[in-house]
Amino acid sequence: MTGINTRVLDRELKKGSAELLILSLLNARMRHGYELSKLIHTRSGGQLMFHIDSLYPLLYRLEERGWIKGTWVEKPGERRRRFYKVTAEGRRVLAEQRKTWAAFVEAMRRVTGGENA
């Protein structure tokens, strides 16, 4: 039996949590892609990183699904940026994803013998 490829596992976990992370951050307020990337990296203590090359296609998919809405914003002396916000449908999806992840984490805790198992 071979060992688990932690890089593949990390990549799959990140893919599975990407929508939840983005919707959660946008639920607080409008943000642009680069800010989202930096916030994920900072708030995760450097454990999670979304490269811009993978982040923007995700933002476009979420927008196509109607979960977020993007708006171009121009400020004097700055380049134009696309800011995203969560839609009502996105908030509904976020609530469902939070429940799903909470149940998953609780089940993992029980199986792996985490605190109070």
C-alpha positions in Angstrom: 0.0 0.0 0.0 1.4 3.4 -0.9 1.3 6.5 1.3 -1.1 9.4 0.7 0.2 12.1 -1.6 -0.3 15.1 0.6 0.0 17.5 -2.3 -2.9 15.9 -4.1 -4.9 15.8 -0.8 -4.2 19.4 -0.1 -5.3 20.4 -3.7 -8.5 18.4 -3.4 -9.3 19.9 0.0 -8.7 23.4 -1.3 -10.9 22.7 -4.4 -13.7 21.5 -2.1 -13.5 24.5 0.1 -12.9 27.3 -2.4 -16.5 28.3 -2.9 -17.1 28.4 0.8 -14.1 30.6 1.4 -14.9 33.0 -1.4 -18.6 33.3 -0.5 -17.7 33.8 3.2 -15.3 36.6 2.5 -17.7 38.3 0.1 -20.6 38.0 2.5 -18.9 40.6 4.7 -18.5 43.2 2.0 -17.5 43.7 -1.7 -13.9 42.8 -2.5 -11.7 42.4 -5.6 -9.8 39.2 -6.5 -6.4 40.2 -5.3 -7.8 41.2 -1.9 -9.6 37.8 -1.7 -6.3 36.0 -2.4 -4.4 38.0 0.3 -7.2 37.6 2.9 -7.3 33.8 2.4 -3.5 33.6 2.8 -3.4 35.9 5.8 -6.4 34.6 7.7 -5.3 31.0 7.2 -1.9 31.8 8.7 -0.3 31.1 5.3 -1.7 27.6 5.1 -4.1 28.4 2.2 -3.1 30.2 -1.0 -5.1 30.8 -4.1 -3.0 31.9 -7.0 -4.7 34.5 -9.1 -4.6 32.1 -12.1 -7.0 29.8 -10.3 -9.0 32.4 -8.4 -10.4 34.4 -11.3 -11.8 31.4 -13.1 -13.5 30.4 -9.9 -14.9 34.0 -9.5 -16.3 33.8 -13.1 -17.9 30.5 -12.4 -19.6 31.8 -9.2 -20.8 34.8 -11.2 -22.2 32.6 -14.0 -24.1 30.6 -11.3 -25.6 33.8 -10.0 -24.0 33.4 -6.6 -21.9 36.6 -6.8 -22.1 39.8 -8.9 -19.1 41.7 -10.2 -18.9 45.4 -10.9 -16.1 47.4 -12.4 -14.9 50.2 -10.2 -12.6 53.0 -11.3 -10.9 55.3 -8.8 -8.8 58.3 -9.7 -5.2 57.4 -9.8 -5.8 53.7 -9.7 -6.4 51.1 -12.3 -9.9 49.7 -12.9 -10.8 46.7 -10.6 -13.7 44.3 -10.6 -15.3 44.1 -7.2 -17.6 41.2 -6.3 -20.5 40.9 -3.8 -22.7 38.0 -2.8 -26.2 37.7 -4.2 -29.3 36.5 -2.3 -28.8 33.1 -4.0 -25.1 33.1 -3.0 -26.1 33.7 0.7 -28.5 30.8 0.5 -25.7 28.6 -0.9 -23.2 29.9 1.7 -25.6 28.9 4.5 -25.9 25.4 3.1 -22.2 25.0 2.6 -21.5 26.1 6.1 -23.9 23.5 7.4 -22.3 20.8 5.3 -18.8 21.7 6.3 -19.7 21.9 10.0 -21.2 18.4 9.8 -18.2 17.1 7.9 -15.7 18.5 10.4 -17.8 17.1 13.3 -17.9 13.7 11.7 -14.1 13.8 11.1 -13.5 14.8 14.7 -15.6 11.9 16.0 -13.8 9.4 13.8 -10.3 10.6 14.3 -10.7 11.0 18.1 -10.4 14.8 18.3 -11.3 16.7 21.5 -14.3 15.2 23.4 -14.6 12.3 21.1 
